[in-house]
Amino acid sequence: MALALACASTLAFALIAPSLAWAEQEDRGEGIKHVLLLSVDGMHEVDLQRYAASHPKSAFTRLLSHGVHFSNAHTARPSDSFPGLLAFMTGGSPLSHGVFYDDTYDRTLFAPNSNCQGKTGTETNFAENIDYDLTKLDGGGPAGSNHIDPTHLPMRLVGGKCEVVYPHQFLKTNTIMEVIHSAGKRTAWSDKHPAYEIISGPSGKGLDELYAPEINSTTVPGQPGADWTTDPSSRVFTTG
């Protein structure tokens, strides 16, 4: 590949696999230059089929027409954004990558701001709660920061030193982003919380770019104080 670029939107489409024809081109050195990964929360196979049937000229239908359509895919269990996305990113399940939900409990970690004192065992919540300011579109925080407030993160002892655990450090397996990046290619991702830096993998180096506007922010144009996730007037639905 001359360039491998993985990107997606907060509400995107399921993984589009390359066709057999593309695979043959790859063997001849005429391979794929870009990879686009789209993931739609809550989309079922029947939803895709119905949409494609009623919107034959849509982008989804065009993608289906020249891609490989695997109709017997199943969601990770439990079904949620984090384990679902990490199934794509790691090829594993919560049993291997260790992330069952964005709000769980870990018996080996210390509570946020505990300085690793007291008993181990704490809630591990990696969602909008770890932003500096979830009302801000970028999650708040100092300019140039990753918009994640370390005082909201669980802690662990590493070589006798107490350290915070960022989302990507909570992940137990590598990601395809790390593989692509280590091959010298460029990666990018977009999602709904800064916490989605988790897909940069345990190394923390899998992403060249992350765009993660906070979906819980109260920055809806013309709707002061409205949350993008709860105010119906702030949602825009389109059909293709």
C-alpha positions in Angstrom: 0.0 0.0 0.0 1.2 3.5 -0.8 -0.9 4.9 1.9 -3.1 3.4 4.6 -5.6 5.8 6.0 -8.3 4.7 8.5 -10.9 7.1 9.5 -14.6 7.2 10.6 -17.3 9.4 11.9 -19.1 9.1 15.2 -22.1 7.5 13.4 -20.6 5.6 10.5 -21.0 2.4 8.5 -19.8 -1.2 9.1 -16.4 -2.4 7.9 -16.2 -2.5 4.1 -13.8 -5.3 3.1 -11.9 -5.2 -0.2 -13.2 -7.2 -3.1 -11.5 -10.2 -4.6 -10.6 -8.1 -7.6 -8.8 -5.6 -5.4 -6.9 -8.5 -3.8 -5.7 -9.6 -7.2 -4.6 -6.0 -8.0 -2.7 -6.0 -4.7 -0.8 -9.1 -5.9 0.2 -7.2 -9.1 1.4 -4.2 -7.1 -1.7 -2.2 -8.0 -3.2 -2.4 -4.6 -5.4 -0.3 -2.4 -4.1 3.1 -1.4 -6.7 4.1 1.2 -8.7 2.1 3.8 -11.9 3.6 5.1 -13.5 2.0 8.2 -17.0 3.1 9.0 -18.9 1.9 12.1 -22.6 2.5 12.8 -23.8 2.1 16.4 -26.9 -0.1 16.5 -27.0 -1.0 12.8 -28.4 -4.5 12.0 -28.0 -6.4 8.8 -31.7 -6.0 8.1 -31.3 -2.2 8.5 -28.6 -2.2 5.8 -30.6 -4.4 3.5 -33.8 -2.3 3.8 -31.9 1.0 3.3 -30.0 -0.3 0.3 -33.3 -1.5 -1.3 -35.0 1.8 -0.7 -32.0 4.0 -1.6 -30.4 2.2 -4.6 -28.3 5.3 -5.5 -27.0 5.9 -2.0 -23.4 5.8 -0.9 -24.0 2.7 1.2 -25.5 0.9 -1.8 -22.6 1.9 -4.0 -20.2 0.5 -1.5 -22.0 -2.7 -1.3 -22.0 -3.1 -5.1 -18.2 -3.3 -5.3 -17.3 -4.6 -1.9 -17.6 -7.9 -0.1 -20.9 -8.1 1.8 -20.6 -10.4 4.8 -24.2 -10.8 6.1 -23.5 -13.2 9.0 -21.6 -10.8 11.3 -22.5 -10.6 15.0 -21.8 -7.9 17.5 -19.4 -8.3 20.4 -21.0 -9.2 23.7 -21.9 -7.2 25.6 -23.0 -5.0 22.8 -21.7 -1.5 23.2 -19.7 1.2 21.4 -16.4 0.3 23.1 -16.3 -3.5 22.7 -18.0 -3.2 19.3 -15.4 -0.9 17.9 -12.5 -2.7 19.5 -13.7 -5.9 17.8 -12.8 -4.2 14.5 -9.7 -2.6 15.9 -8.2 -5.7 17.6 -9.9 -8.7 16.0 -10.7 -9.8 19.5 -13.4 -9.9 22.1 -13.6 -8.5 25.6 -12.0 -11.7 26.8 -8.8 -10.8 24.9 -8.7 -7.0 24.7 -10.1 -6.7 28.2 -12.7 -3.9 27.6 -16.2 -5.1 28.3 -17.8 -1.6 28.5 -16.7 2.0 28.8 -17.7 1.9 32.5 -16.5 -1.2 34.4 -14.6 -2.2 37.5 -11.0 -3.3 37.8 -9.7 -5.1 40.9 -6.1 -4.3 40.1 -6.3 -0.5 39.8 -6.5 2.3 42.3 -9.1 5.0 42.4 -8.5 8.4 40.6 -6.5 10.9 42.7 -5.6 8.2 45.3 -1.9 8.3 44.7 -2.1 4.5 44.7 -3.0 4.5 48.4 -5.4 2.2 50.0 -7.0 -1.0 48.6 -7.0 -1.8 44.9 -10.3 -2.0 43.1 -12.0 0.9 41.4 -14.5 1.9 38.8 -12.9 2.5 35.3 -15.1 4.9 33.5 -13.7 5.9 30.1 -16.4 8.1 28.6 -17.2 11.8 28.6 -16.6 11.9 32.4 -12.8 12.0 31.8 -13.0 15.3 29.8 -11.7 18.4 31.4 -15.0 20.0 30.6 -17.6 17.9 28.8 -19.7 21.0 28.0 -16.9 22.1 25.5 -16.9 20.7 22.0 -13.2 19.7 22.3 -13.6 18.4 25.9 -11.8 21.4 27.3 -8.4 21.5 28.9 -5.1 23.3 28.0 -4.3 24.1 24.4 -2.5 21.3 22.7 -3.7 18.7 25.3 -5.5 15.5 24.6 -8.5 17.0 26.5 -8.5 14.2 29.0 -8.2 15.2 32.7 -5.7 12.9 34.4 -7.4 13.5 37.8 -10.4 11.6 36.5 -8.3 8.5 35.5 -7.7 5.3 37.6 -4.1 4.7 38.8 -1.6 1.8 38.9 1.8 1.1 40.3 4.5 0.7 37.6 7.9 -0.1 39.0 6.9 1.3 42.3 5.7 4.5 40.8 2.1 5.6 40.8 0.8 6.5 37.3 -2.6 7.3 35.8 -4.1 4.8 33.3 -5.2 6.4 30.0 -7.8 4.6 27.9 -5.2 3.2 25.5 -3.2 1.8 28.5 -6.3 0.0 29.7 -6.4 -2.0 26.4 -4.6 -5.4 26.6 -4.0 -6.1 22.9 -2.6 -4.1 20.0 -4.8 -2.5 17.3 -4.7 -2.4 13.5 -3.9 1.3 13.9 -0.6 0.4 15.6 0.1 -2.1 12.8 -0.5 0.4 10.1 1.4 3.1 11.8 4.4 0.9 12.5 4.5 0.1 8.8 5.1 3.8 8.1 1.6 4.6 7.0 -0.6 7.4 8.2 -3.7 6.8 10.4 -6.6 9.0 11.5 -9.8 8.5 13.4 -12.9 10.5 14.4 -15.3 9.6 17.2 -17.6 11.0 19.9 -15.3 11.4 23.0 -11.6 12.1 23.5 -11.6 8.8 25.3 -11.6 7.1 21.9 -7.8 7.6 21.9 -8.1 4.0 23.2 -7.7 2.8 19.6 -4.2 4.2 19.4 -3.4 0.9 21.3 -1.2 0.1 24.3 1.8 1.8 22.7 -0.2 5.0 22.4 1.4 5.5 19.0 -1.2 4.0 16.7 -2.9 7.3 15.7 -1.4 10.1 13.7 -4.6 12.1 14.0 -7.6 12.0 16.3 -10.6 14.2 15.9 -13.0 13.6 18.8 -15.6 16.4 19.3 -17.5 15.7 22.5 -21.0 14.5 21.7 -22.2 15.4 25.2 -21.1 19.0 24.8 -23.6 21.8 25.1 -22.5 23.6 21.9 -25.5 23.1 19.7 -25.8 26.2 17.4 -28.8 28.3 18.3 -29.6 26.0 21.3 -27.8 27.4 24.4 -27.2 24.6 26.9 -28.5 21.9 24.6 -26.7 18.5 24.7 -26.1 17.0 21.2 -27.4 13.6 22.5 -30.6 14.6 24.3 -32.2 17.6 22.6 -34.2 16.4 19.6 -34.1 19.8 18.0 -30.3 19.6 17.7 -30.4 16.4 15.6 -30.3 16.5 11.9 -31.3 13.4 9.9 -30.7 13.0 6.2 -31.5 10.4 3.6 -29.5 9.6 0.5 
